Amino acid sequence: MGKIFVIGDIHGCLDKLKTMMNRLDLDGENDTLVFIGDYIDRGPDPKGVVDFILDLKTRLKHVVCLLGNHEQTFLNYYHHGTDAQLFYLNGGETTVESYGMVETPEGKKINVPEDHLEFFDSLLPYYETDDYIFVHAGIRPGVPMNKQNIEELTWIRYEFIRHTYDFGKIVIFGHTPLSEPMIEHNKIGIDTGAAYGGELTCVVLPDKEIIQV
């Protein structure tokens, strides 16, 4: 088992992601790269971020991509026409601008390539190893992982962040922008507001090394 490199919320910040990948001493055969979710919205190039990650998945053996609340909202909007207001209020306009629009028999729709749709539909709600739980937003204390609600896995904040509960494994999460990474006995938070002018953060496990762009 190699190292685990976990990258926080990217939100369309392709330049920061490219710089980060250039800085990581990652063994493509043995190490695991985990993306914590929120690839789209807010930043300037959501489509470029997804293209870049899809390329990484062809070149690296172990890449894990988690579902963020922004992808969940996007999928609800794209597939079902729901959550439109929530999508746009949370920075969805940059995703629309990045992909463009196309006319369909049902009317105008975001012009998302098939491989991108497959990527969004394949995102995992969480990922576990022997020592860690990786999730976008957090988990409800006291609830087994197979009983966790997808809405809480992608949206929960302070009920999780402020809790000292022993989850049995260290929980690695994003979602809630922090001024600096949070490293506690039971959790590590790595969303440091890349789309708001903050840094893009990666934590390398098991050493808990922090790398920022």
Buried (B, 14 or more C-beta within 10 A) or exposed (E): EEBBBBBBBBBBBBEBBBEBBEEBEBBEEEBBBBBBBBBBBBBBBBBBBBBBBBEBBEEBEBBBBBBBBBBBBBBBBBEEEEBEEBBBEBBBEBBBBBBEEEEEEEEEBBBBEEEBEEBBEEBBBBBEBEEBBBBBBBBBBEEEBEEBEEEBBBBBEEEBBEBEEEBEBBBBBBBBBBEEBBEEEBBBBBBBBBBEEBBBBBBBBEEEEBBBB
